[in-house]
Amino acid sequence: MDYKKAYESWLADARLNAEAKQELSAIATDEKEIEYSFGAELEFGTAGMRGIIGYGTNKMNVYTVSRATMGLSEFIKGLGQEAMDRGVAISYDTRLKSDVFARAAADVLAANGIRAYVFSDVHPVPMLSFAVRDLGTIAGIMITASHNPKQYNGYKVYGADGAQMSPEDTKVVVNSIQKITDYLSAPVPTAEQRKKYISEVPAKVDKNYYKELTKLTLSKKAVKACGKDLKLVYTPVHGSGYVPVTTILKKIGINATVVQEQVAKDPEFSTVKVPNPEYKETLTMGIKLAEKIGATVVFGTDPDSDRLGVAVKNDKGEFEALSGNQVGILLLDYILTRLEEDGDLPKNAAVVKSFVTTGMAKPICQKFGVTLFEVPVGFKFIGEKIKLWERDHSHTFVFGFEESCGYLRGTHARDKDAVVASMLCAEMVCYYTYKGKTVFDRLNEIYKTYGYVLDCNVSIQYQGLNAMKEMNAVVDALKVAPVKHFDIYEVSSFRDYSRDEKTDLVTGEKSPIGSPKTNCVYYELKNGSFVCVRPSGTEPKLKIYYSVKANNKADAEVTLGKLQTAVEEMLAKAKK
């Protein structure tokens, strides 16, 4: 069915709700908008689906959500009655229609005889992940578009282990979804079914979550000495992090001053351009408040509170937004230091990071005798490592992180957890305050110890219905004849993650990477730096990652500039 017929079919369907009918009628003369709305189906990938809120097969609405939930329902029914009885935990953030989509998902599950536990109010990703494990459900659903602009929403599915659903199970769900051609055909539960199958997540789940987090504290002495007088600013950026972050900080005895203007659950995110704490601009109000009260650190969490952004005062007295890599380095160093100081560092301790995350993690782990594992982008791969080690006991997970401001300590959740990260960062500030230094001081000490590393990533935005296809085509073109140098910097080896193959460009020898397959190319440079190119799995963006090793920041910035120019030339050729 072409997009015009699909549009007309929806508009003529008596089952279409009044809001949808009004919205679709309003675009009757907008050919481009009709094509965008109905020219494709919202793709359900390994991280679920994400799109602009609106009506049509290519947007986030109750019909695309219900269709996806029908596919999940078929998967669960295929597992048997026990799985149906275990049910699905459902959470949602502060985005527009998140609560509506959560209820729509619960209705579809109930109509299929599957139990649904729905949080009574907004809860972040890590608490959904924890709820799946605490309640023993067979799956979880999180309604969120994470840090994307306000016009987006999304639908993420979790497996029984609390991690995002595995690629194998996702494939089964997607096959079921694709068989549903009538988007308006989702069953409506009876009043009896709603009463029987839909219930609130018990309040004890929240209590259990906080209890688990308090077990992960590392510096009680420093917190007791400095926590109450600590000048730290936190902003939830209108998201779901406000209650859990302030609750856990209060429980462990740390004072935080909250940006009151950004506490409200505002789906417009009216005080920021984009609710992404990776950007210093998003932390502007927090920084202004910090300057007013004399604080030295600012924290911010995104709408679903799985990412943590941090800004600290530098040696010039100015606030500097740290990158996700820098926060990861600081947390990694702090966690390993404290575990070692207390004699609690396991002999088989392991750290997991995505392969695009800073090269600085390797020397830090080597210094502490900790094994470092690299996985593809996506926290589910970190979750898979935790699951494996729980079975074979070969390693003990101590920390996992991604450059995109995602961190996890503990195994209570299997996704990024900005709540536990906020707790640990606040505790880290207390620890260094107790030691008579700042977080920025410690970051510079790390660079002095291990050498300077400058990490940077650039996103190239793609537009239109074929955006994902075009991005993947560019990456595919880069595999044909791998470049051997970027400017004056020689490439030592080339990784093609789609083939799980590493090629030594000096000897020509090929060897397996030992990683799940994904469409990504990675260039290891002889000077210890790397360049990586991959299409985003959730947004129409081509992402380029740089990790530059150098003697100092100035040298690193010069090297980065040369690498970026060379990579831009390479991508221009790949697009032809």
C-alpha positions in Angstrom: 0.0 0.0 0.0 1.5 3.4 -1.0 1.6 6.3 1.5 -1.4 8.1 -0.1 -3.6 5.0 0.2 -2.5 4.3 3.7 -3.3 7.9 4.7 -6.7 7.7 3.1 -7.4 4.3 4.7 -6.6 5.6 8.2 -8.7 8.8 7.7 -11.7 6.8 6.4 -11.6 4.2 9.2 -14.4 4.6 11.8 -12.1 3.2 14.5 -9.8 6.2 14.2 -10.0 8.4 17.3 -11.2 12.1 17.1 -7.7 13.6 17.8 -6.1 11.5 15.0 -8.9 12.3 12.5 -8.5 16.0 13.2 -4.7 15.9 12.9 -4.7 13.9 9.7 -7.5 16.0 8.1 -5.3 19.1 8.8 -2.5 17.8 6.6 -4.7 16.8 3.6 -2.9 19.3 1.3 0.6 18.7 2.7 2.0 16.1 0.4 5.4 16.0 2.1 3.9 15.5 5.6 1.6 12.8 4.4 4.6 11.0 2.8 6.7 11.3 6.0 3.8 10.1 8.2 2.8 7.1 6.0 5.7 6.5 3.6 7.4 4.1 6.0 6.8 2.1 9.2 8.4 3.2 12.4 11.3 0.7 12.7 11.5 -1.6 15.7 15.2 -2.2 16.3 17.2 -3.8 19.0 16.5 -0.8 21.3 12.7 -0.7 20.4 11.3 2.2 18.4 11.6 6.0 18.6 10.0 8.7 16.5 8.2 12.0 16.3 4.9 12.1 18.1 1.9 12.2 15.7 -0.4 10.0 13.7 0.7 7.7 10.9 2.7 4.5 10.5 6.0 6.3 10.8 5.2 8.2 14.0 4.7 7.5 17.7 1.0 7.2 18.5 -1.4 4.9 20.3 -1.7 2.7 17.2 2.0 2.1 16.6 2.4 1.5 20.3 -0.5 -0.9 20.4 0.8 -2.7 17.3 4.2 -3.1 18.9 2.6 -4.4 22.1 0.6 -6.9 20.1 3.9 -8.3 18.7 5.3 -8.5 22.3 2.1 -10.2 23.5 2.4 -12.9 20.8 6.0 -13.5 21.9 4.9 -13.8 25.6 2.0 -16.1 24.8 4.4 -18.3 22.9 6.4 -18.8 26.1 3.3 -20.2 27.9 0.9 -19.5 30.7 3.6 -19.0 33.3 5.2 -16.2 31.3 1.7 -14.6 30.9 1.1 -14.8 34.6 4.5 -13.2 35.4 3.5 -10.3 33.2 5.1 -7.1 32.1 6.3 -4.1 34.1 5.6 -0.7 32.5 7.1 2.7 33.2 7.1 6.1 31.5 8.8 9.4 31.7 7.6 13.1 31.5 7.4 13.3 27.7 4.2 14.2 25.9 1.8 11.3 25.9 4.2 9.0 27.7 1.4 8.1 30.2 -1.1 7.6 27.4 1.2 5.2 25.6 1.9 3.3 28.8 -1.9 2.8 29.4 -2.3 1.8 25.7 0.4 -0.9 26.1 -1.2 -2.1 29.4 -4.6 -2.4 27.7 -3.3 -4.5 24.9 -1.5 -6.9 27.3 -4.7 -7.2 29.4 -6.8 -7.9 26.3 -4.4 -10.8 25.6 -4.6 -12.2 29.1 -1.2 -10.9 30.2 -0.6 -9.3 33.6 0.6 -5.7 33.4 2.2 -3.8 36.3 2.1 0.0 35.7 3.9 2.6 37.8 1.5 5.1 39.2 3.7 8.1 38.3 6.8 8.7 36.2 9.8 6.5 36.9 13.2 6.4 35.2 14.7 3.7 33.1 16.8 2.1 35.9 13.8 1.8 38.2 11.9 0.0 35.4 14.9 -2.3 34.9 14.9 -3.0 38.6 11.2 -3.5 38.8 11.4 -6.2 36.1 13.9 -8.1 38.3 12.3 -7.4 41.6 8.8 -8.4 40.5 10.1 -11.3 38.4 8.2 -10.2 35.3 8.9 -11.8 31.9 9.4 -8.4 30.3 9.4 -4.6 30.7 8.2 -1.6 28.7 9.7 1.9 29.0 8.0 4.8 27.3 10.7 7.4 26.6 12.8 9.0 23.9 15.6 9.5 26.4 17.5 12.8 25.6 15.9 13.5 22.3 14.0 16.8 21.5 10.5 17.3 22.9 8.7 16.2 19.7 10.0 12.7 20.1 8.8 9.7 22.1 9.8 6.0 22.1 9.1 2.5 23.2 11.8 0.3 24.7 11.4 -3.4 25.6 13.3 -5.2 28.4 13.9 -8.9 28.9 13.3 -10.9 32.1 16.9 -10.1 33.3 16.1 -6.3 33.3 18.4 -5.6 30.3 17.0 -4.4 27.0 15.6 -7.3 25.1 18.2 -9.5 23.4 18.6 -9.3 19.5 17.4 -12.9 19.3 14.1 -12.3 21.2 13.7 -8.9 19.5 13.7 -10.6 16.1 10.8 -12.9 17.2 8.9 -9.8 18.4 9.6 -7.9 15.2 8.4 -10.8 13.1 5.1 -10.8 15.0 4.7 -7.1 14.6 5.3 -7.1 10.9 2.4 -9.6 10.4 0.0 -7.0 11.8 -1.0 -4.9 8.7 -4.1 -3.3 10.3 -2.8 -0.7 12.7 -6.2 0.0 14.2 -6.9 -3.7 15.1 -5.5 -3.9 18.6 -8.1 -5.5 21.0 -9.7 -3.4 23.6 -9.9 -5.1 27.1 -13.2 -5.4 28.9 -13.7 -3.8 32.3 -13.2 -7.3 33.9 -9.9 -7.8 32.0 -8.6 -4.4 33.1 -9.4 -5.2 36.7 -8.0 -8.7 36.6 -4.8 -8.0 34.7 -3.7 -4.4 35.3 -2.3 -3.3 38.6 0.0 -0.7 40.0 3.7 -1.5 40.7 3.8 -2.1 44.5 5.3 0.7 46.5 7.8 -1.8 48.0 9.6 -1.9 44.7 10.8 1.7 45.1 11.9 1.0 48.7 13.8 -2.1 47.5 15.5 -0.1 44.8 16.8 2.6 47.3 17.9 -0.2 49.7 20.0 -1.7 46.9 21.6 1.6 46.0 22.6 2.4 49.6 24.6 -0.9 49.6 26.8 0.6 46.8 28.1 3.6 48.8 31.9 3.8 49.1 32.9 6.7 51.3 30.6 6.8 54.3 33.3 8.6 56.4 33.8 11.4 53.9 30.0 11.8 53.4 29.5 12.0 57.2 32.1 14.7 57.4 31.2 16.8 54.3 27.8 15.7 53.1 25.5 18.1 55.0 27.6 21.1 54.1 28.3 20.2 50.5 27.4 22.8 47.9 26.1 20.8 45.0 23.4 21.7 42.5 21.1 19.2 40.8 18.6 19.7 38.0 16.2 17.0 36.8 15.6 19.1 33.6 11.8 18.5 34.0 12.4 14.7 33.9 11.7 11.7 36.0 15.0 11.9 38.0 13.8 14.5 40.6 12.2 12.1 43.1 14.7 9.2 43.0 17.9 11.4 42.8 16.9 13.7 45.7 15.6 10.7 47.7 18.9 8.7 47.5 21.1 11.7 48.2 19.0 12.5 51.3 19.1 8.8 52.4 22.9 8.8 52.4 23.3 12.2 54.0 24.3 14.5 51.1 22.8 17.9 50.7 21.9 19.1 47.2 20.3 22.3 46.0 17.8 21.7 43.3 17.0 24.0 40.4 13.3 24.6 41.3 12.4 26.0 37.9 13.3 22.6 36.3 11.5 20.4 38.8 8.1 20.5 37.1 7.2 17.6 34.8 7.0 19.7 31.7 6.7 17.8 28.4 7.7 21.0 26.6 11.0 21.1 28.4 10.4 24.8 28.2 13.6 26.0 30.0 16.0 24.2 27.7 16.6 23.9 24.0 17.1 20.1 24.2 16.7 18.0 27.4 20.2 16.5 27.0 22.5 17.0 30.0 25.5 16.1 27.8 25.3 19.8 26.6 26.5 22.6 28.8 23.6 24.7 27.6 21.2 22.3 29.2 22.9 22.9 32.6 22.9 26.7 32.2 20.3 27.3 35.0 22.1 24.9 37.3 25.4 26.6 36.7 23.8 30.1 37.4 22.5 28.7 40.7 25.8 27.1 41.5 27.6 30.4 41.0 25.0 32.1 43.2 25.5 29.8 46.2 29.2 29.1 45.7 28.8 25.4 44.6 31.6 23.7 42.6 29.6 20.9 40.9 26.4 20.7 38.9 24.5 17.5 38.0 21.7 17.1 35.5 19.7 14.1 34.4 17.7 13.6 31.2 13.9 12.9 31.0 14.2 9.1 31.7 17.1 9.6 34.1 19.5 7.1 32.5 22.1 9.8 31.6 24.0 12.1 33.9 25.6 15.3 32.8 28.2 17.0 35.1 29.8 20.5 35.1 32.6 21.4 37.5 34.6 24.5 38.3 38.0 24.4 36.7 41.3 26.0 37.9 40.2 29.3 36.5 37.0 29.4 38.6 34.8 28.8 35.5 32.3 26.0 35.1 33.4 23.4 32.5 31.0 20.8 31.3 32.7 17.4 31.5 32.2 14.9 28.6 30.6 11.5 29.3 34.1 10.0 28.9 35.6 12.3 31.5 32.8 11.5 34.0 33.4 7.8 33.2 37.1 8.1 33.8 36.5 9.9 37.2 34.0 7.4 38.4 36.1 4.4 37.2 39.2 5.8 39.0 37.1 6.6 42.1 35.4 3.3 42.4 38.6 1.2 41.9 40.5 3.5 44.3 38.0 3.1 47.1 37.5 -0.6 46.6 41.3 -1.1 46.7 41.7 1.2 49.8 39.1 -0.8 51.7 40.4 -4.2 50.5 37.2 -4.9 48.7 38.4 -5.0 45.1 37.5 -8.5 43.8 40.5 -10.5 42.4 38.4 -11.2 39.3 37.0 -7.6 39.0 35.8 -6.6 35.6 34.9 -3.3 33.9 32.9 -3.1 30.7 32.7 -0.2 28.2 31.5 0.3 24.7 34.3 0.2 22.1 33.7 3.8 21.2 34.3 4.9 24.8 37.6 6.5 25.8 40.9 4.7 25.5 41.8 6.1 28.9 39.9 3.2 30.6 42.5 0.7 29.6 45.5 2.1 31.5 43.4 2.8 34.5 42.1 -0.8 34.7 45.7 -2.1 34.1 47.0 -0.1 37.0 44.4 -1.7 39.3 44.8 -5.2 37.8 41.2 -5.2 36.6 40.1 -6.8 33.4 38.5 -4.5 30.8 35.9 -5.7 28.3 34.7 -3.9 25.2 31.3 -4.3 23.7 29.2 -2.7 20.9 27.3 0.5 21.6 24.1 -0.3 23.6 23.9 -0.9 27.3 22.2 -4.3 26.7 25.6 -5.7 25.8 27.0 -4.6 29.2 23.9 -6.3 30.7 24.7 -9.5 28.8 28.2 -9.5 30.3 26.7 -9.2 33.8 24.3 -12.1 33.0 27.1 -14.3 31.8 29.3 -13.7 34.8 26.4 -14.4 37.2 26.2 -17.9 35.5 29.9 -18.8 35.2 31.4 -16.7 38.0 34.5 -16.0 35.9 34.4 -12.2 36.7 32.8 -9.8 39.1 31.2 -6.8 37.6 32.3 -3.5 39.3 31.5 -0.8 36.7 30.1 -0.3 33.2 29.9 2.9 31.2 29.4 4.5 27.8 30.7 7.8 26.4 27.1 9.0 26.0 26.8 9.8 29.8 25.6 6.3 30.8 27.0 4.6 33.9 26.2 1.6 36.1 27.6 0.3 39.3 25.9 -2.7 40.9 23.7 -5.4 39.3 20.4 -4.1 40.6 19.6 -2.8 37.1 20.8 -3.7 33.7 20.7 -0.4 32.0 22.3 3.0 32.4 21.4 4.4 35.9 21.8 8.1 36.4 20.3 7.7 39.9 23.2 5.6 41.2 25.6 7.6 39.1 24.4 10.8 40.8 24.8 9.2 44.2 28.4 8.1 43.4 29.3 11.4 41.8 28.0 13.3 44.9 29.9 10.9 47.1 33.0 11.3 45.0 32.8 15.1 45.5 32.6 14.5 49.3 35.6 12.2 49.1 37.8 14.6 47.3 36.6 17.5 49.5 37.6 15.4 52.5 41.0 15.0 50.9 41.3 18.7 50.3 41.0 18.8 46.6 38.3 19.2 43.9 37.0 16.8 41.2 38.8 19.0 38.6 42.0 18.6 40.5 41.6 14.8 40.4 40.9 14.8 36.7 44.1 16.6 36.0 46.0 14.1 38.3 44.6 11.3 36.2 45.9 12.9 33.0 49.3 13.5 34.6 49.4 9.8 35.6 48.2 8.1 32.5 48.8 10.7 29.7 46.3 13.1 28.1 43.4 11.7 26.1 41.0 14.0 24.2 37.7 12.3 23.4 35.2 13.8 20.9 32.3 12.7 18.9 30.5 14.4 16.0 27.1 13.6 14.7 26.0 14.2 11.1 22.3 14.6 10.8 20.4 12.8 7.9 16.9 13.7 6.7 14.0 12.0 5.0 12.5 8.5 4.8 15.8 7.0 3.5 18.0 8.5 6.2 18.9 5.2 7.8 19.6 3.5 4.5 21.8 6.3 3.4 23.9 6.3 6.6 24.4 2.6 6.4 25.5 2.9 2.8 28.2 5.3 3.7 29.6 3.0 6.4 29.4 0.1 3.9 31.5 2.1 1.4 34.2 2.6 4.0 34.7 -1.2 4.3 35.7 -1.6 0.6 39.2 -0.1 0.8 40.2 0.9 4.4 42.3 4.0 4.5 45.9 3.5 5.8 46.4 7.0 7.3 44.5 10.1 8.4 46.8 13.0 7.5 50.1 12.1 9.0 48.7 9.5 11.4 49.1 5.9 10.3 46.3 3.3 10.8 47.7 0.1 12.4 44.5 -2.0 12.1 41.0 -1.8 10.8 37.9 -3.4 12.5 34.8 -4.3 10.5 32.2 -5.1 13.2 29.7 -6.2 10.6 32.0 -9.1 9.8 33.5 -9.4 13.3 36.9 -9.1 11.6 40.0 -7.2 12.5 42.7 -6.6 9.8 46.3 -5.7 10.6 47.1 -3.2 7.9 50.9 -3.9 8.2 50.8 -7.7 7.9 47.4 -8.1 6.3 46.5 -10.7 8.9 42.8 -11.1 9.7 41.4 -12.2 13.1 38.0 -12.2 14.8 37.2 -9.3 17.1 35.0 -11.5 19.3 32.1 -9.1 19.4 28.4 -9.2 18.4 28.0 -8.0 14.8 27.0 -4.4 14.2 27.5 -2.0 11.3 30.5 -0.1 12.3 34.1 0.6 11.2 37.0 1.3 13.6 40.5 2.5 12.9 43.3 1.9 15.4 46.1 4.4 14.9 49.8 3.7 15.6 50.0 6.4 18.2 47.3 4.8 20.4 44.4 6.9 19.2 41.3 5.6 17.4 38.6 6.8 15.0 35.2 5.0 14.7 32.3 5.6 12.4 28.8 4.1 12.9 25.2 4.9 12.2 23.0 5.6 15.3 20.6 2.8 16.0 17.9 5.2 17.3 18.3 8.5 15.4 19.1 9.5 11.8 22.6 10.5 12.7 26.0 9.2 11.5 28.3 9.3 14.5 32.1 9.7 14.3 34.1 9.1 17.5 37.7 10.3 18.1 39.9 9.3 21.0 43.2 11.1 20.7 46.3 10.4 22.8 48.8 13.2 23.2 51.3 14.8 25.5 48.9 17.6 26.5 45.6 19.2 25.7 47.1 21.6 23.2 48.8 18.9 21.2 45.6 16.7 21.3 43.5 19.5 19.9 45.9 20.0 17.0 45.8 16.3 16.3 42.1 16.2 16.6 41.7 19.0 14.0 43.9 17.1 11.5 42.0 13.9 12.1 38.6 15.5 11.6 39.6 17.1 8.3 40.9 13.8 7.0 37.8 12.0 8.1 35.6 14.6 6.5 37.4 14.0 3.2 37.1 10.2 3.6 33.3 10.5 4.2 32.9 12.8 1.2 34.4 10.2 -1.1 32.3 7.5 0.5 29.1 9.4 -0.3 29.9 9.6 -4.0 
